[in-house]
Amino acid sequence: MFTDLPPVTRALLIANALMFLLQQVMPGLVYAFALWPLGEHPIGYGETVSFLPWQIVSYAFLHGNFAHLFFNMFALLMFGAPVEMTWGPRRFAHYYFLCVIGAGFVQLIVTTLAVREGMLYPTVGASGGVYGVLLAFGLMFPDRRVMLLFPPIPMKAITLVFVFGAIELFLGVTGTQQGVAHFAHLGGMAFGFLLIQYWRGRPPFRRRPDRRL
């Protein structure tokens, strides 16, 4: 089954798994490759951390723990593979990394503002890209039935997108669930939606629509 996966989805699964293994051997990777707020910030013992340009992509290949990695990669496998098989590898790669970068920019604003309140923390995880892929899946296959893991409730794909989006917005605004980059998830979905609208030639963009969408 794994060898039958489209190439970009397979490469992302492998890269994320390898990076997680590397993290176990070199936990200091988080200092250079996680997404840190703008500016230079002391973390004790004379050491500092700061935002570096490559972090806007590299953060998406690091994960906090095995469960974090597993659920992101499971969602990428379930939703990313059919999207890539429909779009093709190049378009899917462009889309995924735009969602990652968009989510990173949104989270960079959030974490930089949080520093002013005395909260310093890095952002890691592929969730921004995964949420963008989930949005694409819902828009492309709106009536396809999907099953939640917890709880096991079947629903249409487009309904799942709205439910997840609403939950992330609520949790992000209220701060109910700390330690999760809710606005990064929403940023990934927002940038993904704008790119799909651009490809489709729909507002706020004007161009000849791509009939493959």
C-alpha positions in Angstrom: 0.0 0.0 0.0 2.8 2.5 1.0 4.5 2.0 -2.4 1.2 2.9 -4.2 1.0 6.3 -2.6 1.5 9.4 -4.8 5.1 10.6 -4.6 4.7 13.9 -2.7 2.5 12.4 0.0 4.9 9.5 0.4 8.0 11.8 0.5 6.3 13.9 3.2 5.5 10.9 5.3 9.0 9.6 5.1 10.6 13.1 5.8 8.5 13.7 8.8 9.1 10.2 10.2 12.9 10.6 9.7 13.0 14.0 11.3 11.1 12.7 14.3 13.7 10.0 14.7 16.5 12.5 14.3 14.8 14.6 17.0 15.1 11.8 19.5 18.9 11.7 18.9 19.4 15.4 18.6 16.7 17.2 20.7 18.6 20.5 20.1 17.2 20.6 16.6 14.2 22.5 18.0 16.4 25.5 18.7 17.4 26.0 15.1 14.4 24.5 13.1 11.3 25.2 15.2 9.4 28.4 14.5 10.4 31.0 17.1 8.9 34.5 17.6 10.6 37.5 15.9 13.5 38.9 17.8 16.2 37.3 20.0 15.1 35.7 23.3 17.2 34.4 26.2 16.5 30.9 27.4 19.0 30.7 30.2 22.7 29.7 30.6 23.6 32.6 28.3 21.8 31.0 25.3 19.3 32.6 23.1 16.8 31.6 20.4 15.5 33.7 17.5 13.5 33.5 14.3 15.5 32.4 11.3 14.0 32.5 7.7 14.1 28.8 7.1 12.0 28.1 10.2 8.9 29.2 8.2 9.1 25.8 6.5 11.3 23.6 8.8 8.9 23.8 11.7 6.5 21.7 9.8 8.9 18.7 9.9 9.3 18.6 13.7 6.8 17.2 16.1 6.3 17.4 19.9 5.7 13.7 20.5 4.7 10.5 18.7 1.0 11.1 19.0 1.4 14.5 17.4 3.3 12.9 14.5 0.9 10.0 14.2 -2.3 12.0 13.9 -0.8 14.5 11.5 0.6 11.8 9.2 -2.6 9.8 9.4 -4.6 12.8 8.2 -2.0 13.5 5.5 -2.3 9.9 4.3 -6.1 9.9 4.3 -6.7 13.3 2.8 -3.5 14.2 1.0 -3.2 11.1 -1.2 -6.6 11.5 -3.0 -6.0 15.2 -3.4 -2.6 14.6 -4.9 -3.9 11.9 -7.2 -6.4 14.4 -8.5 -4.1 17.4 -8.8 -0.8 15.8 -9.6 2.4 16.0 -7.6 3.5 19.5 -8.6 0.3 21.2 -7.9 -0.1 19.3 -4.6 3.4 20.2 -3.5 2.8 23.9 -4.3 -0.4 23.8 -2.3 0.9 22.0 0.7 3.9 24.2 1.2 1.9 27.4 0.7 -0.4 26.2 3.5 2.7 25.5 5.6 4.2 28.9 5.0 0.8 30.7 5.4 0.2 28.9 8.7 3.8 29.8 9.8 3.3 33.5 9.1 0.1 33.6 11.1 1.6 31.7 14.0 4.7 34.0 13.8 2.4 37.0 14.5 0.6 35.1 17.3 3.8 34.0 19.1 5.5 37.4 18.7 2.5 39.1 20.3 2.6 36.4 23.1 6.2 37.3 23.9 4.9 40.7 25.0 2.8 38.9 27.6 5.8 37.0 28.8 5.1 33.7 26.9 7.9 32.3 24.8 7.4 29.0 23.0 8.3 27.4 19.7 5.9 26.1 17.1 6.4 22.6 15.6 4.2 20.3 13.5 2.7 19.7 10.1 -0.8 20.7 11.2 -1.0 23.9 9.2 -0.3 22.0 6.0 -2.6 19.2 7.0 -5.5 21.5 7.7 -5.0 23.1 4.3 -5.1 19.6 2.8 -8.3 18.8 4.7 -9.9 21.9 3.3 -8.9 21.0 -0.2 -10.3 17.5 0.3 -13.6 18.9 1.6 -14.0 21.3 -1.3 -13.1 18.7 -4.0 -15.1 15.8 -2.5 -17.8 17.5 -0.4 -20.2 14.6 -0.4 -17.7 11.9 0.4 -18.5 10.2 3.7 -15.6 10.3 6.3 -15.4 8.8 9.8 -14.0 10.6 12.8 -11.7 8.7 15.0 -12.8 10.2 18.3 -15.8 9.9 18.5 -16.5 7.5 15.5 -19.1 9.7 13.8 -19.6 9.5 10.0 -20.2 12.8 8.2 -19.7 14.5 4.8 -16.3 15.8 4.1 -17.4 19.4 3.7 -19.2 19.1 7.1 -15.9 17.9 8.7 -14.1 20.9 7.3 -16.7 23.3 8.8 -16.7 21.5 12.1 -12.9 21.5 12.5 -12.6 25.1 11.4 -15.2 26.2 13.9 -13.6 24.2 16.7 -10.2 25.7 15.9 -11.6 29.3 15.8 -13.4 28.8 19.1 -10.3 27.3 20.9 -8.0 29.9 19.4 -10.2 32.9 20.4 -11.0 31.6 23.9 -7.6 30.1 24.7 -9.4 27.0 26.0 -6.8 24.5 24.9 -3.3 25.8 25.5 -0.2 24.5 23.8 -1.9 24.0 20.4 -1.3 26.3 17.4 -5.0 26.9 16.6 -4.4 30.0 14.6 -1.7 28.2 12.5 -4.3 25.6 11.7 -6.7 28.3 10.6 -3.9 30.1 8.7 -3.2 26.9 6.7 -6.9 26.6 5.8 -7.2 30.3 4.9 -4.1 30.4 2.6 -5.2 27.1 1.0 -8.6 28.5 0.3 -7.2 31.6 -1.3 -4.9 29.5 -3.5 -7.9 27.4 -4.6 -9.9 30.5 -5.3 -7.1 31.8 -7.4 -6.8 28.6 -9.4 -10.6 28.6 -9.9 -10.7 32.3 -11.0 -13.1 33.2 -8.2 -13.2 36.2 -5.9 -11.1 37.9 -4.8 -9.1 36.9 -7.9 -9.8 37.3 -11.6 -8.2 34.8 -14.0 -9.3 32.0 -16.3 -10.4 29.2 -14.1 -8.7 25.8 -14.1 -11.2 23.2 -15.2 -9.4 20.5 -13.2 -10.8 22.1 -10.1 
